[in-house]
Amino acid sequence: MNIKQTIKIIAVLTMLVTGIAGCSFGKTSPESRASMIQSVNPDPGATNDLEEKDLELAARVKKDIAGLDEIFDVAVIAGKKDTLVAYKVKHMKRFNMKAIEKEINKKLEKNYPGENFIVSSDFKIFIEAVELRERMKDPAYPDKKAEKELQRIISLKKEMT
């Protein structure tokens, strides 16, 4: 084998290894990976599970938003000050994203005055919310840590806008 063939083989192997490494899912949960291709319908949650009113608020918001025709999956997590509403839009309705988000915001403001909502159709935010909700199902997961993670997701959303 000459030097050119050796370099070509090394280049091909390097690209192959890089491609395979780039496809790994890292620390995602099975449910968040499934959310990429199907509806996972995560339960609404609150960073302070002892606050029944927060859980009720999250459940009502999820029901209201999921009832919209354009939406096929919603994740809602109520925090101390903010409530995160992440949703996925049906494929053929994606052309009207701005109008859908405007409708959601209008509906939330009308039905829940005084509440502070962070609304996002971004898929990354949705996956992060699903993963947080999965961690929150563990009774040993502290409420303070859940609130801190929720605030991190909210700041990620604000960076994107």
Backbone as ProteinMPNN parsed JSONL, in Angstrom:
{"seq_chain_A": "MNIKQTIKIIAVLTMLVTGIAGCSFGKTSPESRASMIQSVNPDPGATNDLEEKDLELAARVKKDIAGLDEIFDVAVIAGKKDTLVAYKVKHMKRFNMKAIEKEINKKLEKNYPGENFIVSSDFKIFIEAVELRERMKDPAYPDKKAEKELQRIISLKKEMT", "coords_chain_A": {"N_chain_A": [[0.837, -1.175, 0.0], [0.481, 2.178, -0.793], [1.356, 5.534, 0.307], [-0.753, 7.379, -0.274], [-3.055, 5.773, -0.397], [-3.154, 4.877, 2.231], [-3.594, 7.271, 3.622], [-6.127, 7.931, 2.608], [-7.658, 5.796, 3.634], [-7.403, 6.239, 6.383], [-8.649, 8.75, 6.555], [-11.299, 8.097, 5.79], [-12.001, 6.307, 7.841], [-11.819, 8.051, 10.041], [-13.89, 9.887, 9.469], [-16.056, 8.141, 9.59], [-16.023, 7.251, 12.295], [-16.403, 9.733, 13.563], [-18.936, 10.405, 12.582], [-20.517, 8.351, 13.691], [-20.163, 8.846, 16.42], [-21.356, 11.345, 16.606], [-24.022, 10.724, 16.352], [-24.88, 9.636, 18.709], [-27.079, 9.523, 21.515], [-26.518, 10.56, 23.952], [-27.33, 11.727, 27.151], [-30.108, 11.423, 27.104], [-33.463, 10.496, 27.95], [-35.391, 7.455, 27.451], [-38.068, 8.157, 26.933], [-37.898, 10.838, 26.081], [-36.441, 10.514, 23.763], [-38.289, 9.063, 22.29], [-40.159, 11.032, 21.932], [-39.382, 12.414, 19.751], [-40.462, 11.284, 17.488], [-43.071, 10.612, 17.971], [-46.155, 11.178, 19.778], [-45.81, 11.777, 23.205], [-47.2, 12.543, 25.39], [-46.703, 13.78, 28.102], [-47.194, 13.824, 31.664], [-48.638, 16.615, 33.384], [-46.756, 18.768, 35.559], [-45.356, 20.001, 38.682], [-42.852, 21.968, 40.208], [-42.89, 22.019, 42.895], [-44.292, 19.606, 44.348], [-45.95, 19.431, 46.524], [-47.611, 21.569, 46.524], [-50.755, 21.73, 45.772], [-52.341, 23.436, 44.233], [-50.61, 24.32, 42.228], [-50.169, 21.975, 40.747], [-52.78, 21.529, 39.874], [-53.171, 23.825, 38.309], [-51.249, 23.359, 36.273], [-52.332, 21.036, 35.141], [-54.826, 21.979, 34.183], [-53.954, 23.9, 32.31], [-52.564, 22.275, 30.51], [-54.684, 20.73, 29.522], [-56.246, 22.725, 28.267], [-54.486, 23.708, 26.234], [-53.805, 21.386, 24.832], [-56.232, 20.888, 23.718], [-56.413, 22.434, 21.475], [-56.654, 22.405, 17.954], [-54.369, 22.441, 16.32], [-52.27, 21.458, 17.801], [-50.346, 18.671, 18.954], [-48.983, 17.564, 21.078], [-48.176, 18.286, 24.444], [-46.239, 19.7, 27.027], [-46.253, 20.607, 30.347], [-44.994, 22.443, 33.006], [-45.222, 23.659, 36.178], [-43.731, 26.223, 37.977], [-42.287, 28.04, 40.792], [-42.606, 30.807, 40.213], [-42.939, 30.952, 37.446], [-44.591, 29.299, 34.685], [-43.904, 26.748, 32.531], [-44.743, 26.105, 29.223], [-44.517, 23.889, 26.824], [-44.844, 22.851, 23.517], [-45.843, 20.764, 20.728], [-46.396, 21.146, 17.298], [-48.76, 20.088, 14.864], [-47.655, 18.608, 11.816], [-48.489, 19.683, 9.23], [-49.532, 22.062, 10.025], [-47.517, 23.727, 10.692], [-46.852, 25.936, 9.217], [-48.167, 28.071, 10.205], [-47.016, 28.975, 12.587], [-46.451, 31.362, 14.101], [-49.003, 32.499, 14.38], [-50.266, 30.467, 15.793], [-48.812, 30.423, 18.211], [-49.445, 32.977, 19.104], [-52.201, 32.697, 19.481], [-52.209, 30.791, 21.54], [-50.896, 32.212, 23.607], [-52.771, 34.295, 23.956], [-55.016, 32.853, 24.789], [-54.065, 31.775, 27.225], [-53.519, 34.116, 28.7], [-56.103, 35.143, 28.916], [-57.539, 33.09, 30.27], [-56.018, 32.629, 32.566], [-55.319, 34.982, 34.296], [-52.736, 36.989, 35.708], [-50.916, 34.951, 36.013], [-47.649, 33.817, 35.081], [-46.493, 32.847, 32.075], [-44.266, 30.861, 30.148], [-43.942, 30.242, 26.922], [-43.316, 27.856, 24.422], [-42.525, 26.542, 21.234], [-40.339, 25.271, 20.496], [-38.417, 22.442, 19.777], [-36.253, 21.46, 21.243], [-36.616, 22.641, 23.744], [-38.991, 21.391, 24.429], [-38.144, 18.703, 24.66], [-36.314, 18.969, 26.774], [-38.107, 19.706, 28.803], [-39.665, 17.379, 28.989], [-37.716, 15.57, 29.845], [-37.049, 16.721, 32.342], [-39.49, 16.424, 33.627], [-39.602, 13.634, 33.775], [-37.464, 13.139, 35.555], [-38.526, 14.392, 37.789], [-40.474, 12.648, 38.615], [-39.295, 10.855, 40.278], [-39.331, 10.347, 43.678], [-37.188, 11.049, 45.267], [-35.971, 13.14, 44.027], [-35.058, 16.394, 44.538], [-37.162, 19.261, 45.245], [-36.045, 21.836, 45.064], [-33.938, 21.448, 43.284], [-35.374, 20.724, 41.022], [-36.749, 23.123, 40.534], [-34.586, 24.8, 39.982], [-33.609, 23.594, 37.649], [-35.814, 23.978, 35.984], [-35.753, 26.774, 35.774], [-33.345, 26.996, 34.386], [-34.048, 25.874, 31.921], [-35.993, 27.721, 31.126], [-34.393, 30.013, 30.901], [-32.837, 29.17, 28.792], [-34.765, 29.123, 26.788], [-35.335, 31.873, 26.665], [-32.892, 32.82, 25.726], [-32.96, 31.932, 23.128], [-34.778, 33.563, 21.889]], "CA_chain_A": [[0.0, 0.0, 0.0], [1.271, 3.412, -0.812], [0.991, 6.559, 1.296], [-2.047, 7.975, -0.625], [-4.115, 4.843, 0.005], [-3.185, 4.885, 3.693], [-4.243, 8.529, 4.034], [-7.556, 7.813, 2.273], [-8.282, 4.871, 4.58], [-7.472, 6.932, 7.675], [-9.667, 9.8, 6.427], [-12.608, 7.455, 5.782], [-12.249, 5.807, 9.197], [-12.046, 9.208, 10.9], [-15.248, 10.387, 9.191], [-16.994, 7.134, 10.063], [-16.048, 7.324, 13.756], [-17.001, 11.018, 13.911], [-20.365, 10.301, 12.277], [-21.162, 7.485, 14.677], [-20.144, 9.554, 17.703], [-22.32, 12.447, 16.529], [-25.377, 10.192, 16.385], [-25.228, 9.117, 20.027], [-28.107, 10.34, 22.154], [-26.021, 11.152, 25.19], [-28.043, 11.436, 28.398], [-31.557, 11.554, 26.95], [-34.256, 9.379, 28.447], [-36.12, 6.783, 26.366], [-39.292, 8.896, 26.604], [-37.582, 12.037, 25.303], [-36.066, 10.054, 22.411], [-39.534, 8.69, 21.623], [-40.919, 12.237, 21.623], [-38.951, 12.938, 18.458], [-41.231, 10.722, 16.38], [-44.461, 10.345, 18.324], [-46.689, 11.922, 20.923], [-45.505, 11.087, 24.458], [-48.229, 12.989, 26.325], [-46.191, 13.778, 29.471], [-48.075, 14.336, 32.708], [-48.276, 17.947, 33.856], [-46.06, 18.672, 36.836], [-45.001, 21.226, 39.407], [-41.573, 21.79, 40.886], [-43.224, 21.785, 44.29], [-45.429, 18.689, 44.262], [-46.827, 19.578, 47.685], [-48.566, 22.64, 46.209], [-51.822, 21.151, 44.948], [-52.833, 24.433, 43.279], [-49.688, 24.336, 41.085], [-50.465, 20.788, 39.929], [-54.083, 21.764, 39.234], [-52.939, 24.814, 37.256], [-50.547, 22.68, 35.175], [-53.276, 20.109, 34.501], [-55.808, 22.774, 33.422], [-53.264, 24.504, 31.162], [-52.304, 21.196, 29.546], [-55.963, 20.374, 28.893], [-56.629, 23.834, 27.384], [-53.6, 23.795, 25.072], [-53.935, 20.137, 24.068], [-57.521, 20.938, 23.024], [-56.291, 23.158, 20.205], [-56.561, 21.492, 16.811], [-53.037, 22.462, 15.708], [-51.303, 20.92, 18.752], [-50.491, 17.244, 19.19], [-48.302, 17.134, 22.303], [-47.939, 19.427, 25.331], [-45.584, 19.454, 28.313], [-46.467, 21.767, 31.216], [-44.379, 22.342, 34.331], [-45.448, 24.88, 36.953], [-42.686, 26.535, 38.946], [-42.688, 28.99, 41.837], [-43.061, 32.062, 39.598], [-43.246, 30.771, 36.021], [-45.087, 28.02, 34.213], [-43.385, 26.44, 31.199], [-45.664, 25.402, 28.337], [-43.819, 23.5, 25.602], [-45.81, 22.108, 22.71], [-45.463, 20.379, 19.367], [-47.45, 21.481, 16.343], [-48.942, 19.109, 13.786], [-46.737, 18.908, 10.721], [-49.057, 20.538, 8.184], [-49.936, 23.331, 10.63], [-46.303, 24.444, 11.069], [-46.759, 27.176, 8.448], [-48.833, 29.121, 10.984], [-46.432, 28.926, 13.927], [-46.619, 32.637, 14.815], [-50.421, 32.646, 14.716], [-50.573, 29.474, 16.82], [-48.238, 30.895, 19.471], [-50.242, 34.142, 19.502], [-53.474, 32.167, 19.978], [-51.942, 30.154, 22.83], [-50.653, 33.278, 24.587], [-54.039, 34.99, 24.188], [-55.858, 31.957, 25.574], [-53.507, 31.684, 28.569], [-53.735, 35.403, 29.376], [-57.532, 35.285, 29.191], [-57.999, 32.092, 31.238], [-55.197, 32.601, 33.777], [-54.717, 36.305, 34.523], [-51.834, 37.037, 36.854], [-49.913, 33.885, 35.931], [-46.562, 34.113, 34.156], [-46.251, 31.674, 31.24], [-43.2, 30.828, 29.159], [-44.512, 29.385, 25.892], [-42.316, 27.531, 23.416], [-42.758, 25.46, 20.288], [-39.02, 24.749, 20.165], [-38.344, 21.021, 20.081], [-35.24, 21.269, 22.296], [-37.267, 23.008, 25.005], [-39.954, 20.327, 24.709], [-37.4, 17.531, 25.133], [-35.79, 19.302, 28.107], [-39.246, 19.658, 29.732], [-40.018, 15.964, 29.171], [-36.67, 14.964, 30.678], [-37.223, 17.226, 33.699], [-40.691, 15.775, 34.18], [-39.214, 12.259, 34.098], [-36.659, 13.181, 36.789], [-39.386, 14.817, 38.887], [-41.292, 11.511, 39.057], [-38.549, 10.204, 41.347], [-39.597, 11.053, 44.936], [-35.931, 11.517, 45.865], [-35.503, 14.317, 43.293], [-35.463, 17.541, 45.365], [-37.931, 20.342, 44.624], [-35.14, 22.95, 44.749], [-33.201, 21.077, 42.074], [-36.347, 20.794, 39.931], [-36.979, 24.543, 40.248], [-33.358, 25.308, 39.361], [-33.577, 23.05, 36.283], [-36.87, 24.68, 35.254], [-35.247, 28.112, 35.473], [-32.328, 26.836, 33.346], [-34.775, 25.661, 30.662], [-36.613, 29.001, 30.796], [-33.343, 30.916, 30.413], [-32.479, 28.657, 27.462], [-35.818, 29.614, 25.894], [-35.167, 33.311, 26.495], [-31.709, 33.024, 24.881], [-33.313, 31.614, 21.746], [-35.597, 34.623, 21.306]], "C_chain_A": [[0.889, 1.248, 0.0], [0.689, 4.434, 0.172], [-0.376, 7.193, 1.009], [-3.189, 7.076, -0.182], [-4.258, 4.816, 1.529], [-3.899, 6.135, 4.21], [-5.739, 8.474, 3.752], [-8.274, 6.922, 3.273], [-8.431, 5.537, 5.949], [-8.547, 8.015, 7.645], [-11.074, 9.204, 6.487], [-12.95, 6.941, 7.178], [-12.532, 6.945, 10.176], [-13.45, 9.759, 10.707], [-16.294, 9.421, 9.72], [-17.133, 7.198, 11.584], [-16.708, 8.626, 14.211], [-18.514, 10.98, 13.675], [-21.106, 9.463, 13.29], [-21.225, 8.179, 16.029], [-21.164, 10.683, 17.725], [-23.752, 11.983, 16.632], [-25.779, 9.66, 17.746], [-26.205, 10.076, 20.687], [-27.649, 10.956, 23.463], [-26.87, 10.755, 26.371], [-29.559, 11.56, 28.279], [-32.261, 10.305, 27.463], [-34.975, 8.718, 27.277], [-37.379, 7.542, 25.946], [-38.984, 10.131, 25.763], [-37.115, 11.658, 23.905], [-37.313, 9.688, 21.624], [-40.312, 9.925, 21.194], [-40.524, 12.835, 20.279], [-39.842, 12.461, 17.324], [-42.694, 10.473, 16.7], [-44.889, 11.215, 19.494], [-46.397, 11.127, 22.189], [-46.468, 11.472, 25.573], [-47.741, 12.975, 27.778], [-47.193, 14.367, 30.457], [-47.668, 15.76, 33.071], [-47.613, 17.81, 35.227], [-45.813, 20.029, 37.444], [-43.705, 20.962, 40.149], [-41.759, 21.598, 42.381], [-44.48, 20.923, 44.311], [-46.386, 18.798, 45.447], [-47.876, 20.663, 47.462], [-49.614, 22.105, 45.229], [-52.317, 22.134, 43.892], [-51.926, 24.512, 42.048], [-49.939, 23.149, 40.153], [-51.791, 20.957, 39.188], [-53.958, 22.762, 38.091], [-52.291, 24.144, 36.043], [-51.489, 21.752, 34.417], [-54.305, 20.861, 33.652], [-55.176, 23.378, 32.172], [-53.023, 23.444, 30.088], [-53.583, 20.834, 28.794], [-56.377, 21.456, 27.894], [-55.8, 23.84, 26.097], [-53.712, 22.545, 24.213], [-55.246, 20.108, 23.286], [-57.478, 21.699, 21.707], [-56.019, 22.171, 19.072], [-55.137, 21.374, 16.255], [-51.975, 21.752, 16.543], [-51.487, 19.414, 18.888], [-49.732, 16.731, 20.405], [-47.957, 18.364, 23.138], [-47.254, 18.942, 26.606], [-45.721, 20.731, 29.138], [-45.829, 21.491, 32.573], [-44.552, 23.692, 35.03], [-44.325, 25.039, 37.971], [-43.203, 27.509, 39.986], [-43.275, 30.26, 41.239], [-43.579, 31.856, 38.179], [-43.809, 29.386, 35.754], [-44.61, 27.841, 32.779], [-44.423, 25.635, 30.427], [-44.909, 25.141, 27.039], [-44.764, 22.603, 24.812], [-45.223, 21.762, 21.35], [-46.677, 20.609, 18.464], [-47.54, 20.386, 15.284], [-48.183, 19.572, 12.554], [-47.309, 19.9, 9.704], [-49.518, 21.895, 8.722], [-48.731, 24.219, 10.949], [-46.122, 25.757, 10.303], [-47.332, 28.365, 9.226], [-48.292, 29.22, 12.402], [-46.663, 30.21, 14.723], [-48.068, 32.819, 15.261], [-50.819, 31.671, 15.824], [-50.051, 29.942, 18.171], [-49.022, 32.098, 20.005], [-51.574, 33.69, 20.11], [-53.297, 31.528, 21.361], [-51.735, 31.209, 23.91], [-51.945, 34.01, 24.965], [-54.958, 34.15, 25.086], [-55.371, 31.87, 27.027], [-53.73, 32.974, 29.354], [-55.195, 35.583, 29.778], [-57.97, 34.354, 30.326], [-57.25, 32.121, 32.57], [-54.537, 33.958, 34.01], [-53.835, 36.263, 35.777], [-50.777, 35.944, 36.868], [-48.868, 34.275, 34.886], [-46.212, 32.844, 33.379], [-45.068, 31.905, 30.308], [-43.651, 29.791, 28.144], [-43.465, 29.132, 24.812], [-42.762, 26.37, 22.534], [-41.435, 24.826, 19.878], [-38.896, 23.306, 20.661], [-37.352, 20.734, 21.207], [-35.845, 21.578, 23.664], [-38.262, 21.919, 25.407], [-39.243, 19.106, 25.289], [-36.853, 17.774, 26.541], [-36.916, 19.221, 29.15], [-39.652, 18.215, 30.018], [-38.989, 15.285, 30.074], [-36.779, 15.436, 32.132], [-38.412, 16.54, 34.362], [-40.395, 14.329, 34.574], [-38.413, 12.21, 35.405], [-37.523, 13.535, 37.992], [-40.285, 13.684, 39.395], [-40.618, 10.741, 40.19], [-38.778, 10.978, 42.644], [-38.331, 11.613, 45.595], [-35.383, 12.763, 45.168], [-35.986, 15.567, 44.029], [-36.188, 18.635, 44.575], [-37.04, 21.515, 44.231], [-34.372, 22.678, 43.462], [-34.126, 21.154, 40.854], [-36.605, 22.249, 39.531], [-35.77, 25.154, 39.536], [-33.264, 24.846, 37.9], [-34.643, 23.726, 35.416], [-36.395, 26.075, 34.864], [-34.153, 28.069, 34.397], [-32.997, 26.67, 31.971], [-35.414, 26.974, 30.202], [-35.569, 29.984, 30.265], [-32.849, 30.471, 29.038], [-33.493, 29.142, 26.43], [-35.643, 31.107, 25.613], [-33.948, 33.644, 25.645], [-32.047, 32.844, 23.407], [-34.113, 32.725, 21.088], [-34.87, 35.921, 21.206]], "O_chain_A": [[1.896, 1.33, 0.703], [-0.352, 4.198, 0.784], [-1.1, 7.517, 1.951], [-4.187, 7.56, 0.352], [-5.372, 4.741, 2.047], [-4.712, 6.055, 5.13], [-6.538, 8.924, 4.573], [-9.376, 7.247, 3.714], [-9.471, 5.409, 6.595], [-9.282, 8.177, 8.619], [-11.947, 9.748, 7.163], [-14.074, 7.123, 7.645], [-13.393, 6.814, 11.046], [-14.131, 10.068, 11.685], [-17.32, 9.852, 10.248], [-18.25, 7.197, 12.102], [-17.497, 8.614, 15.156], [-19.281, 11.479, 14.499], [-22.207, 9.82, 13.709], [-22.245, 8.104, 16.713], [-21.772, 10.946, 18.762], [-24.628, 12.779, 16.97], [-26.931, 9.264, 17.923], [-26.166, 11.284, 20.453], [-28.348, 11.802, 24.022], [-27.114, 9.568, 26.584], [-30.229, 11.784, 29.288], [-31.717, 9.201, 27.413], [-35.155, 9.337, 26.228], [-37.725, 7.576, 24.765], [-39.726, 10.442, 24.832], [-37.362, 12.398, 22.953], [-37.397, 9.965, 20.427], [-41.045, 9.883, 20.206], [-41.246, 13.667, 19.73], [-39.972, 13.143, 16.308], [-43.479, 10.159, 15.805], [-44.073, 11.898, 20.114], [-46.698, 9.935, 22.253], [-46.538, 10.788, 26.594], [-48.293, 12.247, 28.603], [-47.941, 15.288, 30.129], [-46.48, 16.081, 33.067], [-47.877, 16.858, 35.962], [-46.029, 21.065, 36.816], [-43.485, 19.864, 40.659], [-40.876, 21.069, 43.056], [-45.597, 21.441, 44.294], [-47.513, 18.308, 45.377], [-48.909, 20.679, 48.13], [-49.383, 22.04, 44.022], [-52.674, 21.73, 42.785], [-52.412, 24.746, 40.941], [-49.925, 23.293, 38.931], [-51.914, 20.578, 38.023], [-54.558, 22.58, 37.032], [-52.737, 24.342, 34.913], [-51.448, 21.69, 33.188], [-54.621, 20.442, 32.539], [-55.783, 23.374, 31.101], [-53.251, 23.687, 28.903], [-53.566, 20.654, 27.577], [-56.814, 21.136, 26.788], [-56.348, 23.963, 25.002], [-53.714, 22.639, 22.986], [-55.361, 19.382, 22.298], [-58.413, 21.613, 20.91], [-55.248, 21.224, 19.226], [-54.75, 20.31, 15.772], [-50.886, 21.472, 16.041], [-52.614, 18.92, 18.933], [-49.838, 15.548, 20.727], [-47.498, 19.371, 22.6], [-47.629, 17.923, 27.185], [-45.348, 21.811, 28.682], [-46.078, 20.463, 33.203], [-44.093, 24.725, 34.543], [-44.012, 24.118, 38.725], [-44.403, 27.775, 40.061], [-44.312, 30.743, 41.693], [-44.538, 32.505, 37.76], [-43.545, 28.433, 36.487], [-44.877, 28.678, 31.916], [-44.921, 24.617, 30.909], [-44.687, 26.058, 26.249], [-45.402, 21.71, 25.369], [-44.257, 22.368, 20.887], [-47.815, 20.307, 18.824], [-46.527, 19.829, 14.863], [-48.081, 20.768, 12.281], [-46.639, 20.874, 9.363], [-49.859, 22.783, 7.94], [-48.901, 25.342, 11.425], [-45.319, 26.599, 10.705], [-47.017, 29.519, 8.935], [-49.045, 29.52, 13.327], [-47.033, 30.151, 15.895], [-48.328, 33.243, 16.387], [-51.619, 32.012, 16.695], [-50.766, 29.868, 19.171], [-49.235, 32.221, 21.212], [-52.018, 34.23, 21.123], [-54.136, 31.706, 22.245], [-52.317, 31.123, 24.991], [-52.184, 34.305, 26.136], [-55.588, 34.664, 26.01], [-56.182, 31.889, 27.953], [-54.086, 32.934, 30.532], [-55.49, 36.11, 30.85], [-58.685, 34.774, 31.235], [-57.784, 31.686, 33.59], [-53.314, 34.068, 33.929], [-54.151, 35.595, 36.762], [-49.835, 36.008, 37.658], [-49.173, 34.98, 33.924], [-45.698, 31.882, 33.95], [-44.891, 32.991, 29.755], [-43.736, 28.603, 28.457], [-42.809, 30.06, 24.341], [-43.294, 25.366, 23.008], [-41.405, 23.948, 19.016], [-39.226, 22.994, 21.806], [-37.593, 19.855, 22.035], [-35.608, 20.852, 24.63], [-38.364, 21.567, 26.582], [-39.685, 18.541, 26.29], [-36.92, 16.893, 27.398], [-36.7, 18.722, 30.255], [-39.951, 17.868, 31.161], [-39.35, 14.516, 30.965], [-36.617, 14.636, 33.053], [-38.339, 16.129, 35.519], [-40.887, 13.854, 35.597], [-38.651, 11.351, 36.254], [-37.287, 13.039, 39.093], [-40.804, 13.769, 40.509], [-41.284, 10.058, 40.967], [-38.45, 12.163, 42.707], [-38.408, 12.548, 46.392], [-34.437, 13.378, 45.659], [-37.193, 15.787, 44.137], [-35.879, 18.899, 43.413], [-37.249, 22.126, 43.183], [-34.179, 23.579, 42.645], [-33.71, 21.597, 39.783], [-36.671, 22.572, 38.345], [-35.924, 25.933, 38.596], [-32.884, 25.622, 37.023], [-34.398, 24.012, 34.244], [-36.616, 26.508, 33.733], [-34.042, 28.991, 33.59], [-32.556, 27.26, 30.984], [-35.376, 27.298, 29.015], [-35.823, 30.702, 29.298], [-32.482, 31.306, 28.211], [-33.118, 29.527, 25.323], [-35.783, 31.554, 24.475], [-33.956, 34.638, 24.919], [-31.489, 33.522, 22.545], [-34.132, 32.828, 19.862], [-35.433, 36.909, 20.734]]}, "name": "protein", "num_of_chains": 1, "seq": "MNIKQTIKIIAVLTMLVTGIAGCSFGKTSPESRASMIQSVNPDPGATNDLEEKDLELAARVKKDIAGLDEIFDVAVIAGKKDTLVAYKVKHMKRFNMKAIEKEINKKLEKNYPGENFIVSSDFKIFIEAVELRERMKDPAYPDKKAEKELQRIISLKKEMT"}
